[in-house]
Amino acid sequence: MLMITDKSCLYCIIWEKQIGTVYPKTEIAKKYPLLRIEKNYVNDFKKYNFKKTSLTPTFIFIRNNQEIGRIQGYTNPEMFWWQVDEIIDD
């Protein structure tokens, strides 16, 4: 999972506190490891085929270098995990 982030983004900071330390310990993280990308450096990751975004945080799920889903913004843990399940449910 790519996380487009910005160190001045309040919602990114909240996500980091509520989910950021938990996510790497989940089964989901084994299949979709977290890679944080500062929004100013998105162009450095062209190998992943995804549409640009200026909204932070944006979470982009990649499979075989193709985007399979994204979450734009962050509200709370319950909504985040529900959206993740919707994207990765095969």
MIDOSE-1310 file (N, C-alpha, C; in nm, 2 decimals, decimal comma, always signed):
residues 90
mlmi	+0,08/-0,12/+0,00/+0,00/+0,00/+0,00/+0,09/+0,12/+0,00; +0,06/+0,21/-0,09/+0,13/+0,34/-0,10/+0,05/+0,44/-0,02; +0,12/+0,52/+0,07/+0,05/+0,63/+0,14/+0,11/+0,76/+0,09; +0,03/+0,83/+0,02/+0,07/+0,97/-0,02/+0,04/+1,06/+0,10
tdks	+0,15/+1,12/+0,15/+0,14/+1,19/+0,28/+0,21/+1,32/+0,27; +0,19/+1,40/+0,37/+0,25/+1,54/+0,38/+0,27/+1,56/+0,53; +0,39/+1,60/+0,57/+0,42/+1,61/+0,71/+0,34/+1,72/+0,77; +0,28/+1,81/+0,70/+0,20/+1,92/+0,75/+0,05/+1,88/+0,75
clyc	+0,01/+1,77/+0,71/-0,13/+1,72/+0,69/-0,18/+1,67/+0,83; -0,28/+1,74/+0,89/-0,33/+1,70/+1,01/-0,39/+1,56/+1,01; -0,46/+1,52/+0,90/-0,52/+1,39/+0,89/-0,41/+1,28/+0,88; -0,30/+1,31/+0,81/-0,19/+1,22/+0,81/-0,13/+1,19/+0,94
iiwe	-0,12/+1,29/+1,02/-0,07/+1,28/+1,16/-0,16/+1,20/+1,24; -0,29/+1,22/+1,23/-0,39/+1,14/+1,31/-0,38/+1,00/+1,26; -0,38/+0,97/+1,13/-0,37/+0,83/+1,08/-0,25/+0,76/+1,14; -0,13/+0,83/+1,14/-0,01/+0,78/+1,19/-0,03/+0,73/+1,34
kqig	-0,10/+0,82/+1,42/-0,12/+0,79/+1,56/-0,21/+0,67/+1,58; -0,32/+0,67/+1,50/-0,43/+0,57/+1,52/-0,40/+0,44/+1,45; -0,34/+0,44/+1,33/-0,33/+0,32/+1,25/-0,18/+0,29/+1,22; -0,10/+0,39/+1,20/+0,04/+0,38/+1,15/+0,12/+0,28/+1,23
tvyp	+0,11/+0,27/+1,36/+0,19/+0,17/+1,43/+0,12/+0,03/+1,43; -0,01/+0,03/+1,41/-0,08/-0,10/+1,41/-0,07/-0,17/+1,27; -0,08/-0,09/+1,16/-0,09/-0,15/+1,03/+0,03/-0,25/+1,00; +0,15/-0,22/+1,03/+0,26/-0,32/+1,00/+0,25/-0,45/+1,07
ktei	+0,17/-0,46/+1,17/+0,15/-0,58/+1,25/+0,04/-0,67/+1,20; -0,04/-0,62/+1,10/-0,15/-0,69/+1,05/-0,12/-0,79/+0,94; -0,21/-0,88/+0,92/-0,20/-0,98/+0,80/-0,20/-0,90/+0,67; -0,28/-0,80/+0,67/-0,30/-0,72/+0,54/-0,16/-0,66/+0,50
akky	-0,08/-0,62/+0,60/+0,05/-0,56/+0,57/+0,15/-0,66/+0,51; +0,13/-0,79/+0,54/+0,21/-0,89/+0,47/+0,19/-0,89/+0,32; +0,07/-0,87/+0,28/+0,04/-0,87/+0,14/+0,05/-0,73/+0,07; +0,02/-0,63/+0,15/+0,03/-0,49/+0,11/+0,11/-0,41/+0,20
pllr	+0,25/-0,43/+0,20/+0,33/-0,35/+0,29/+0,32/-0,20/+0,26; +0,33/-0,12/+0,37/+0,32/+0,02/+0,36/+0,44/+0,09/+0,31; +0,42/+0,18/+0,21/+0,53/+0,26/+0,16/+0,48/+0,40/+0,17; +0,54/+0,48/+0,25/+0,50/+0,62/+0,26/+0,57/+0,71/+0,16
iekn	+0,50/+0,79/+0,09/+0,56/+0,88/-0,02/+0,51/+1,02/+0,01; +0,61/+1,11/+0,03/+0,57/+1,25/+0,05/+0,51/+1,30/-0,08; +0,41/+1,38/-0,08/+0,34/+1,42/-0,20/+0,43/+1,49/-0,30; +0,53/+1,55/-0,25/+0,62/+1,62/-0,35/+0,71/+1,52/-0,42
yvnd	+0,71/+1,40/-0,38/+0,80/+1,30/-0,45/+0,73/+1,19/-0,52; +0,60/+1,21/-0,55/+0,52/+1,11/-0,61/+0,58/+1,07/-0,75; +0,63/+1,17/-0,82/+0,69/+1,14/-0,96/+0,81/+1,04/-0,95; +0,87/+1,02/-0,84/+0,98/+0,93/-0,82/+0,93/+0,78/-0,82
fkky	+0,80/+0,76/-0,82/+0,75/+0,62/-0,81/+0,66/+0,59/-0,93; +0,71/+0,62/-1,05/+0,64/+0,60/-1,17/+0,63/+0,45/-1,21; +0,71/+0,37/-1,14/+0,70/+0,22/-1,17/+0,56/+0,17/-1,13; +0,50/+0,23/-1,04/+0,36/+0,19/-1,00/+0,27/+0,27/-1,09
nfkk	+0,18/+0,20/-1,15/+0,08/+0,26/-1,24/-0,04/+0,31/-1,16; -0,03/+0,44/-1,12/-0,15/+0,49/-1,05/-0,17/+0,64/-1,09; -0,29/+0,69/-1,08/-0,32/+0,83/-1,11/-0,27/+0,91/-1,00; -0,22/+1,03/-1,03/-0,17/+1,13/-0,93/-0,29/+1,18/-0,84
tslt	-0,25/+1,22/-0,73/-0,34/+1,28/-0,64/-0,28/+1,40/-0,56; -0,35/+1,50/-0,53/-0,30/+1,60/-0,45/-0,35/+1,60/-0,31; -0,45/+1,51/-0,28/-0,51/+1,50/-0,15/-0,43/+1,41/-0,06; -0,41/+1,45/+0,06/-0,34/+1,37/+0,16/-0,43/+1,35/+0,28
ptfi	-0,42/+1,24/+0,34/-0,35/+1,12/+0,29/-0,44/+1,05/+0,18; -0,37/+0,98/+0,09/-0,43/+0,89/+0,00/-0,36/+0,76/+0,01; -0,43/+0,65/+0,02/-0,38/+0,52/+0,03/-0,41/+0,45/-0,10; -0,31/+0,40/-0,17/-0,32/+0,33/-0,30/-0,28/+0,19/-0,28
firn	-0,37/+0,10/-0,31/-0,34/-0,05/-0,31/-0,29/-0,09/-0,44; -0,17/-0,16/-0,45/-0,11/-0,20/-0,57/-0,10/-0,35/-0,58; -0,13/-0,41/-0,69/-0,11/-0,55/-0,71/-0,05/-0,56/-0,85; +0,06/-0,63/-0,87/+0,13/-0,64/-1,00/+0,15/-0,51/-1,06
nqei	+0,20/-0,41/-0,98/+0,23/-0,28/-1,03/+0,11/-0,20/-1,09; -0,01/-0,24/-1,05/-0,13/-0,18/-1,10/-0,22/-0,14/-0,98; -0,28/-0,02/-0,98/-0,37/+0,02/-0,88/-0,49/-0,06/-0,88; -0,53/-0,12/-0,76/-0,65/-0,20/-0,75/-0,76/-0,12/-0,67
griq	-0,72/-0,01/-0,60/-0,81/+0,06/-0,52/-0,74/+0,17/-0,44; -0,82/+0,27/-0,40/-0,76/+0,38/-0,32/-0,86/+0,43/-0,22; -0,80/+0,48/-0,11/-0,88/+0,55/-0,01/-0,82/+0,70/-0,01; -0,91/+0,79/-0,03/-0,87/+0,93/-0,02/-0,92/+0,99/+0,11
gytn	-0,83/+1,05/+0,18/-0,86/+1,11/+0,31/-0,87/+1,01/+0,42; -0,89/+1,06/+0,54/-0,90/+0,97/+0,66/-0,99/+1,03/+0,76; -1,09/+0,95/+0,81/-1,18/+1,00/+0,91/-1,17/+0,94/+1,04; -1,16/+0,80/+1,04/-1,15/+0,73/+1,17/-1,11/+0,58/+1,14
pemf	-1,06/+0,51/+1,24/-1,01/+0,37/+1,22/-1,12/+0,28/+1,16; -1,24/+0,29/+1,21/-1,34/+0,19/+1,17/-1,37/+0,21/+1,02; -1,38/+0,34/+0,97/-1,40/+0,36/+0,83/-1,28/+0,32/+0,75; -1,16/+0,34/+0,80/-1,04/+0,30/+0,72/-1,04/+0,15/+0,70
wwqv	-1,06/+0,08/+0,81/-1,05/-0,07/+0,80/-1,16/-0,12/+0,71; -1,28/-0,06/+0,72/-1,39/-0,10/+0,63/-1,36/-0,08/+0,48; -1,30/+0,03/+0,45/-1,26/+0,07/+0,31/-1,15/-0,03/+0,27; -1,05/-0,06/+0,35/-0,95/-0,15/+0,32/-1,01/-0,29/+0,28
deii	-1,10/-0,34/+0,37/-1,16/-0,47/+0,34/-1,24/-0,47/+0,21; -1,30/-0,36/+0,17/-1,37/-0,35/+0,05/-1,28/-0,36/-0,07; -1,16/-0,30/-0,06/-1,06/-0,30/-0,17/-0,99/-0,44/-0,18; -0,95/-0,50/-0,07/-0,87/-0,62/-0,09/-0,96/-0,75/-0,09
dd	-1,09/-0,74/-0,07/-1,17/-0,85/-0,07/-1,17/-0,92/-0,21; -1,11/-1,03/-0,22/-1,09/-1,10/-0,35/-1,20/-1,19/-0,37
